[in-house]
Amino acid sequence: MRVFSLLLMLAFGGAVSACQTAAMPEPAVLNSTDQESISKLKAVLAAEMGVAKIELGAGDLATQSTISVLPPRLSGLETRSLAIPTQFDLFLKDGDCYIVRQGAEQLIPVPELECRKVNK
């Protein structure tokens, strides 16, 4: 009985400590919004969306953590579209940058970029 109690306490203690050590991602912004950083971000986003090229929506990524990727432009034969921008959020976890498509939970690493925590 003592062995069982000891094992139970160890298992519970390990589970609690594991929850405490896992860092939660925090909203982030880019350290730099120069042309090189934006090009790297666009390349990662394009690869994630499975397209060759993307266009970013308006916004200052040095102050906002939400990234808007605009839908493709209309062709010459189209007059309107119901397409809406795809939204991503920028996060910082354990010192590394990640993007997450809104509505999804998968953290996509972006090691090419440097981020910092959002100042509230």
CORCORRA-V112182 format. One record per residue. N is the residue number from 1. RES is the residue in three letters. PHI is phi in whole degrees, 0 to 359 (999 if undefined). PSI is psi in whole degrees, -180 to 180 (999 if undefined). Layout:
# CORCORRA-V112182
n=N res=RES phi=PHI psi=PSI
n=N res=RES phi=PHI psi=PSI
This chain:
# CORCORRA-V112182
n=1 res=MET phi=999 psi=-39
n=2 res=ARG phi=294 psi=-39
n=3 res=VAL phi=297 psi=-44
n=4 res=PHE phi=299 psi=-45
n=5 res=SER phi=297 psi=-41
n=6 res=LEU phi=295 psi=-44
n=7 res=LEU phi=297 psi=-41
n=8 res=LEU phi=297 psi=-43
n=9 res=MET phi=295 psi=-41
n=10 res=LEU phi=295 psi=-43
n=11 res=ALA phi=296 psi=-45
n=12 res=PHE phi=294 psi=-43
n=13 res=GLY phi=297 psi=-40
n=14 res=GLY phi=294 psi=-39
n=15 res=ALA phi=293 psi=-42
n=16 res=VAL phi=294 psi=-44
n=17 res=SER phi=292 psi=-32
n=18 res=ALA phi=295 psi=-39
n=19 res=CYS phi=294 psi=-35
n=20 res=GLN phi=283 psi=-28
n=21 res=THR phi=271 psi=-17
n=22 res=ALA phi=286 psi=117
n=23 res=ALA phi=284 psi=136
n=24 res=MET phi=272 psi=140
n=25 res=PRO phi=293 psi=143
n=26 res=GLU phi=243 psi=145
n=27 res=PRO phi=306 psi=141
n=28 res=ALA phi=222 psi=166
n=29 res=VAL phi=230 psi=164
n=30 res=LEU phi=285 psi=143
n=31 res=ASN phi=291 psi=-37
n=32 res=SER phi=224 psi=138
n=33 res=THR phi=247 psi=31
n=34 res=ASP phi=291 psi=170
n=35 res=GLN phi=302 psi=-38
n=36 res=GLU phi=295 psi=-45
n=37 res=SER phi=295 psi=-43
n=38 res=ILE phi=295 psi=-39
n=39 res=SER phi=297 psi=-41
n=40 res=LYS phi=296 psi=-44
n=41 res=LEU phi=299 psi=-46
n=42 res=LYS phi=297 psi=-37
n=43 res=ALA phi=295 psi=-43
n=44 res=VAL phi=294 psi=-44
n=45 res=LEU phi=296 psi=-42
n=46 res=ALA phi=298 psi=-43
n=47 res=ALA phi=296 psi=-41
n=48 res=GLU phi=297 psi=-36
n=49 res=MET phi=273 psi=-9
n=50 res=GLY phi=74 psi=32
n=51 res=VAL phi=234 psi=165
n=52 res=ALA phi=279 psi=-33
n=53 res=LYS phi=212 psi=144
n=54 res=ILE phi=229 psi=165
n=55 res=GLU phi=235 psi=129
n=56 res=LEU phi=277 psi=146
n=57 res=GLY phi=283 psi=177
n=58 res=ALA phi=293 psi=150
n=59 res=GLY phi=145 psi=150
n=60 res=ASP phi=260 psi=107
n=61 res=LEU phi=286 psi=-1
n=62 res=ALA phi=273 psi=-12
n=63 res=THR phi=232 psi=-15
n=64 res=GLN phi=240 psi=141
n=65 res=SER phi=264 psi=-6
n=66 res=THR phi=265 psi=132
n=67 res=ILE phi=246 psi=127
n=68 res=SER phi=255 psi=127
n=69 res=VAL phi=253 psi=118
n=70 res=LEU phi=288 psi=149
n=71 res=PRO phi=291 psi=162
n=72 res=PRO phi=302 psi=149
n=73 res=ARG phi=294 psi=155
n=74 res=LEU phi=292 psi=147
n=75 res=SER phi=278 psi=175
n=76 res=GLY phi=297 psi=-23
n=77 res=LEU phi=265 psi=-8
n=78 res=GLU phi=263 psi=144
n=79 res=THR phi=247 psi=-20
n=80 res=ARG phi=203 psi=163
n=81 res=SER phi=214 psi=147
n=82 res=LEU phi=265 psi=4
n=83 res=ALA phi=294 psi=143
n=84 res=ILE phi=240 psi=159
n=85 res=PRO phi=298 psi=149
n=86 res=THR phi=268 psi=130
n=87 res=GLN phi=256 psi=137
n=88 res=PHE phi=234 psi=154
n=89 res=ASP phi=242 psi=144
n=90 res=LEU phi=262 psi=132
n=91 res=PHE phi=229 psi=157
n=92 res=LEU phi=240 psi=128
n=93 res=LYS phi=218 psi=124
n=94 res=ASP phi=53 psi=36
n=95 res=GLY phi=82 psi=1
n=96 res=ASP phi=248 psi=149
n=97 res=CYS phi=273 psi=144
n=98 res=TYR phi=219 psi=153
n=99 res=ILE phi=244 psi=151
n=100 res=VAL phi=223 psi=125
n=101 res=ARG phi=291 psi=132
n=102 res=GLN phi=299 psi=134
n=103 res=GLY phi=94 psi=-7
n=104 res=ALA phi=242 psi=169
n=105 res=GLU phi=242 psi=-5
n=106 res=GLN phi=285 psi=125
n=107 res=LEU phi=279 psi=123
n=108 res=ILE phi=254 psi=114
n=109 res=PRO phi=293 psi=143
n=110 res=VAL phi=230 psi=72
n=111 res=PRO phi=293 psi=-16
n=112 res=GLU phi=285 psi=-15
n=113 res=LEU phi=250 psi=155
n=114 res=GLU phi=247 psi=130
n=115 res=CYS phi=237 psi=166
n=116 res=ARG phi=220 psi=158
n=117 res=LYS phi=297 psi=144
n=118 res=VAL phi=291 psi=132
n=119 res=ASN phi=277 psi=124
n=120 res=LYS phi=259 psi=999
